[in-house]
């Protein structure tokens, strides 16, 4: 598995560098657990757009909504 990021520090257009998750098994496991938690708790059926910003925004909104609902449930002592 690899994460591809644009290298904005370089002057060459279109250059990319790779971060290999295989070299960091502890990070890979944390990432897998995070996505498993997202699938189980956040009811995201599809993403609104394929852009990185749209995906991040949708995940942030879902996490904030989940947190607010959990706080309200705790204050009202609901299950």
C-alpha positions as CSV (number, residue, x, y, z in Angstrom):
1,X,0.0,0.0,0.0
2,X,1.3,3.5,-0.8
3,X,0.2,7.0,-0.2
4,X,1.0,9.3,-3.1
5,X,1.4,13.0,-2.4
6,X,2.2,15.9,-4.7
7,X,5.6,17.3,-4.0
8,X,4.9,21.0,-4.0
9,X,8.4,22.0,-2.8
10,X,10.0,20.8,-6.0
11,X,10.0,23.0,-9.1
12,X,9.4,20.2,-11.5
13,X,5.7,20.0,-12.4
14,X,4.0,16.7,-11.7
15,X,6.7,15.2,-9.5
16,X,5.5,12.8,-6.9
17,X,6.9,11.0,-3.9
18,X,5.7,7.9,-2.2
19,X,5.3,7.1,1.4
20,X,5.3,3.4,1.9
21,X,3.0,2.3,4.7
22,X,4.5,-1.2,4.5
23,X,7.6,0.2,6.2
24,X,5.6,1.4,9.1
25,X,3.4,-1.5,10.3
26,X,2.3,0.3,13.4
27,X,0.9,3.2,11.4
28,X,-0.7,0.8,8.9
29,X,-2.6,-0.9,11.8
30,X,-3.7,2.5,13.2
31,X,-5.0,3.6,9.8
32,X,-6.9,0.3,9.3
33,X,-8.5,0.6,12.7
34,X,-9.4,4.2,12.0
35,X,-11.2,3.2,8.7
36,X,-12.8,0.3,10.4
37,X,-14.2,2.7,13.1
38,X,-15.4,5.1,10.3
39,X,-17.3,2.2,8.6
40,X,-18.9,1.0,11.8
41,X,-19.8,4.3,13.4
42,X,-20.1,7.0,10.7
43,X,-22.9,6.3,8.3
44,X,-21.1,7.6,5.2
45,X,-22.7,5.8,2.3
46,X,-20.9,7.7,-0.5
47,X,-18.6,10.7,-0.9
48,X,-19.9,13.9,-2.4
49,X,-16.8,14.4,-4.5
50,X,-13.5,12.7,-5.2
51,X,-11.4,15.7,-4.2
52,X,-9.2,15.4,-1.1
53,X,-10.8,18.5,0.4
54,X,-14.4,17.2,-0.1
55,X,-13.6,13.8,1.5
56,X,-11.8,15.4,4.5
57,X,-14.7,17.8,5.0
58,X,-17.3,15.1,4.8
59,X,-15.4,12.9,7.3
60,X,-14.9,15.9,9.7
61,X,-18.6,16.7,9.5
62,X,-19.5,13.1,10.2
63,X,-17.1,12.9,13.2
64,X,-18.4,16.2,14.6
65,X,-22.0,15.0,14.2
66,X,-21.2,11.7,15.9
67,X,-19.5,13.5,18.8
68,X,-22.4,15.9,19.3
69,X,-24.9,13.1,19.3
70,X,-22.8,11.1,21.8
71,X,-22.6,14.1,24.1
72,X,-26.4,14.7,23.9
73,X,-27.0,11.0,24.6
74,X,-24.7,11.1,27.6
75,X,-26.3,14.2,29.1
76,X,-29.8,12.8,28.6
77,X,-28.6,9.4,29.8
78,X,-29.8,7.6,26.8
79,X,-28.4,4.4,25.3
